[in-house]
Amino acid sequence: MELLRTVAHKVADVVLPPLCLACRAPVQGHGGVCGACWREIDFIEAPRCDRLGIPLPFPAGDTIVSAAALAEPPQYGRARAVARYDGTLRKLVHGLKYRDRHEGIELFARWMCHSGADVLRDADWLVPVPLARMRLWQRRFNQAALLASAIARVTHVPDAPFVLQRTRRTATQVGLSVEQRRRNVAGAFSVPEGRRAEIAGKNLVLVDDVITTGATANACARALLRAGAGRVDVLALGRVVDPLTPRL
């Protein structure tokens, strides 16, 4: 059986050769990126703000909280993201969201498990950010739910795709200012009455593809905490970072 599986994989590689998820250059295996694209991904590692998950220019102790987090503390506890949302990572996210390129999901989940190891360690549930019904119907899938499901397979932390729901349609966040984004998603999420007992006192990890200003993550965290969650952290594939922040 193992021999047949190996032969089948080799035949598949001939018919559909493995290509880089970002640039389509040949790679050794399916669902990966080439060396050149890998080097262009600006992974977020320490030092980083413990609350916002943004990279910091220099280390200043074990737990660092940025000035931005102190000035305006988020509703959630901690945010973690794999990399800056630019260049190659932007291509990967756009491929996932807009071109049905799902073959990278397992790779993305492994990256997210690494970047979010501390928030996943004591998590009880993974909660994907929900899409509006019309957007879900148009796209046919929720990328946050796909990521949460893949992370669940790696970590064995269960995902809960129906705990959080959108209560109203919202305009696309693209092109909106920080304040416009906040108003756009304010009160747009809730936990159904029948689901509240599942999350009461639990540590939740909210999963999304990208953290931009944090408006959506804050709105979701607020709804989950009001419904009785003990703690809400956030885990994303990409994080929009101030371009003036130095690259490490």
N, C-alpha and C positions, 0 to 999 in steps of 0.2 A: 504493500500500500504506500509506504514512504517513497519507494522508487517511482511509482506511478505519479505521485504528487510532485516529485522533483522534475520528472520529465514534462508534466503538464505546465509547470512554472516556466521551464526553459522554452517550451513551445509558445507560451503566452508572451514571453519576453521578445521572441522573434516577431510575432504578429503585432504586438503592441509594445515596442521597446520602451523601457523606463526613461522618462524625461524629467528634467528639473521642473518643479512646480512653478517657478517664477519665470525663467527665461527659456524653458523648453530645450535646453542643451542635454545631451545624453548623460545619464547618471547610472550608478551601479544597481539601484533598486527602485521600485515604484514608491511613490509617496515621499520623496526626498528632495533636497535642493543641492545644487552643484557647489563646489568650493568657492567659486567667485561670488555667487549670490549669498552664501553663508557669511562670507567676510563683510558683506554690506549690511547685514542685520546688526543693529546697535542694541545688543541685549542689555537689559537693565539689571545690574548686579549692585551689591553694596559698594560704596555707601549710597543709601537711598532713604527717603523720608519714610518713617515707620507708618505714618497715617495715610499719606497720599500715594506712596509707592513711586514717587518721581526720583530720578537720579540726582545726587548732590555732588558738588564739585570736589569735596574733600571729606575724609572721615573725621568724626568728632565724637567717638564713643560707640558703645554697642547699640543703643537705641537712640536714633536721631529723629527729631520732629522738625520739619521745615518751618520757616517763617510763615509761609502761605497756610499751612495747616493750623498754626497757632492763631493766626489772624481770623480764620474762618474754618473752624473744625468741621469736618464732614459728619454726616449722619451715621455713616458706617464706621467700623473700628479701624480696619487696615485695608489698604488696597495693594494688590500686586499685579504686575504685568510683565510679559515676557520681554518686550522690546519697544523702543520708540516706534511710533506709528508713522513711518516714512519709508521712502525707497522700496527696498525689496519686501519688507513686511507689509507695506500698503498694497503691493501687487498681490501678495498671498491672500490678504483679507478680501480684496476685491474679487479675486478669483473664486474664493469660497462663497461670498455673498451674492455676486451678480452673474457668475458664469458657471455655477453648479460644479465647481471644482472641489469635490468632497474627498478626493484621495489623500489630501494632506491632513485630514482630521486626526488621525492617530499620532502623527508627528507633532501637531500643534498641542495635543493633549499631553504628550510627554514633556514638551517645553513648559506648559502651564503647571504641570505637577512639580517640576523642578523650581520654577520661579515662585510658586505659591506653597512650597512645602510647609512653611510655618503656619499658614492659615488653614491648610488642609489637615494638619496633624490632629486637631481636636474637633474637626467638623462633624456635624450630625447629618446634614443634608446639603446637597448642591441644588441651588435654585437658579435656573436660567432666566434672564430678562425676557419677558414675553413680547411677542410682536402683536401689533394690531391685527384684527381678523382679516381685514382687507389686504394688508401687506403680506400676511401669511398665505392667503389664498393666491396672491399674485406670485409670490416667491416659491410657494409649495413646501417650504421648510423654514425652520427657525435656526439660524446658525448658532445662536447661544445654546439652544437645546442640544444640538449635535455635539458641541464642545463639552457640555456638562455630561452627556451620556458617555462620551469617550473618556473623560476624566474619571467617571465612576467605574469604568471597566479597569482602569489602572489602579485606583486607590481603594476600591470597594466601598467608598462612601456613596450611599445611594443618592440618585438624582430625583428631584421632585418637580417635574415640568408643569404641574397644574396647581401648585401652591399659590403662585402669584399670577394675577391676571390684570389686563388693561381694562379700565372702566370706561374709557372714551377714546375716540380717535384723536391723534395728535399730528401736527404738521411734521414733516421731515425736519430733523435737527440741522441738516446741512445748510450752512450759510447764515445761521442764526448767531446772534451775540450771546455772551454768557448769560445776561439777564433774560433775554428772549428764550433761551433754552430752559432756564428755570421755570419761567411762567408756562412754557409749552407743556412741560411734563408734570407740573404741580397737580397733585391729586389724581393723576392718571392711572395709578396702580392700587390694587387692594388684594386682600386675602379673603377668599370666600369663607363664609361663616363655618361651613362644614369642614374646612381644612385647618382651622386655627388650632385645634387640639394637637395636630401633628407637629406644629412648630413651637408650641408653648415651651419656653425656657431653653430651646435648642440653639446650638451654634450653627449658623447658616453661612454658606459661602455663595454669594451672588455671582453668577458666571455671565460674562458678556464678551463680545469680540473686541470691542475697543472702548476705552475710557477717553472721552474727549475733554469736556469741562468737569465731568463728574455730576452733572445735573440729573441724568437718568439714574445713576447709581444712588444718589442721595434720595431721589423720590422713591425708588424701590425699597431702599433700606428703611426709610421712614414708615412705609406701609407695613413692612415685615415686623418692625419693632412695635408699632401700634397694635399689631395682631398678637403680640405676646412673645416674639422671638427673644432669646436671651442675648444673642450677639449676631451681628451681620458684618462679614468681611466681603471683600470684592476681589475677583480674579478675572483678568482679561488677557487676551492675546497681545493687544497693542495699547500703547498709552501715548496720547498727544503730549508732547513736552515743549516747553518754551524753547524756541530755537536758540536763544542766548545761553541756555544751560550748556556748559562745556561737555563734550563727548569724552568719555574716559577710555 
